[in-house]
Amino acid sequence: MAWINRPTRGLDKAVAPIVAPNNLHNLEAMIRQRAAEVLDSLPRIETFDWVEKVSIELTTMMLATLFVFPWKDKHLLTYWSDISITDINAPGALVTSDEERLGVQRKMRRYFATL
């Protein structure tokens, strides 16, 4: 079963320092502050979408921080991820053809190439 891990070994080595305990410890205060800000901003006494307002928001914020991604564009991380898994035949799909998805992915590659 060792072959299962081989394709990701390079990625693991690239990501490991970012999520190492010492690095996360150094970010602890900022992570707590951002989590508190997101939670404090939630509507009171009304229904809201937890996934959209908390899960996605916090995950996007943390990924942008960990990968030193431009804060003003952090929403692109979620958008690109959603595009990658979108069923082009689903109602309300973000993209409606493979060509459109490839176009978005090309823009994403250009963006990363400029970083």
C-alpha positions in Angstrom: 0.0 0.0 0.0 3.0 2.3 0.1 2.3 3.3 -3.5 -0.8 5.2 -2.4 1.2 7.9 -0.7 3.8 8.4 -3.4 2.0 11.0 -5.5 1.6 13.3 -2.6 5.0 13.0 -1.0 6.3 16.2 -2.6 3.2 18.0 -1.5 3.5 16.7 2.0 7.1 18.0 2.2 6.0 21.4 0.9 3.1 21.8 3.3 4.6 20.2 6.4 6.6 23.3 7.6 3.5 25.4 7.3 1.4 23.2 9.6 4.3 22.3 11.9 3.4 22.7 15.6 5.9 25.5 16.1 4.5 27.5 13.2 0.9 27.0 14.3 1.9 28.0 17.8 3.3 31.2 16.5 0.0 31.9 14.7 -2.2 30.9 17.6 -3.1 34.4 18.8 -4.0 35.5 15.3 -6.0 32.4 14.6 -8.0 32.9 17.9 -8.5 36.6 17.0 -9.9 35.8 13.6 -12.1 33.0 14.8 -13.5 35.4 17.5 -14.1 38.1 14.9 -16.0 35.6 12.6 -18.1 34.3 15.5 -18.8 37.8 16.9 -20.0 38.9 13.4 -22.7 36.2 13.3 -26.3 37.3 13.2 -28.2 37.1 16.5 -31.6 35.7 16.9 -31.9 34.8 13.2 -31.2 31.8 11.0 -27.9 31.8 9.0 -25.9 29.3 7.0 -23.1 28.1 9.4 -21.1 26.5 6.5 -21.0 29.8 4.6 -20.6 32.2 7.5 -18.2 30.2 9.6 -16.7 27.0 8.1 -15.9 28.4 4.7 -14.9 31.8 6.0 -12.5 30.5 8.7 -11.0 27.9 6.4 -10.4 30.5 3.6 -8.9 32.9 6.1 -6.6 30.3 7.5 -5.4 29.0 4.1 -4.7 32.5 3.0 -2.7 33.1 6.1 -0.8 29.9 6.1 0.1 30.2 2.4 0.7 33.9 2.5 -1.9 34.5 -0.1 -3.0 38.1 -0.8 -5.7 38.8 1.8 -7.8 41.0 -0.6 -8.1 38.0 -2.9 -8.7 35.2 -0.4 -12.2 34.6 -1.7 -10.6 33.3 -4.9 -9.3 30.3 -3.0 -12.8 29.2 -2.3 -14.0 30.1 -5.8 -11.3 28.1 -7.5 -11.9 25.1 -5.2 -15.6 25.2 -5.9 -15.0 25.5 -9.7 -12.8 22.4 -9.6 -15.6 20.2 -8.1 -18.6 21.8 -9.8 -20.9 19.5 -11.7 -21.4 21.4 -14.9 -24.8 19.8 -15.3 -26.1 20.8 -11.9 -28.7 23.6 -11.6 -27.0 26.9 -10.7 -23.5 25.5 -11.5 -20.6 28.0 -11.3 -19.5 26.9 -14.7 -21.6 25.2 -17.3 -18.9 23.6 -19.6 -15.5 22.1 -19.4 -14.2 24.9 -21.6 -15.4 27.5 -19.1 -13.9 25.5 -16.2 -10.6 25.3 -18.1 -10.7 29.1 -18.7 -11.1 29.8 -15.0 -8.3 27.3 -14.2 -6.0 29.1 -16.7 -6.7 32.4 -15.0 -5.9 30.7 -11.7 -2.6 29.5 -13.0 -1.7 32.9 -14.3 -2.6 34.4 -10.9 -0.3 31.9 -9.1 2.5 32.5 -11.6 2.5 36.2 -10.6 2.8 35.5 -6.9 
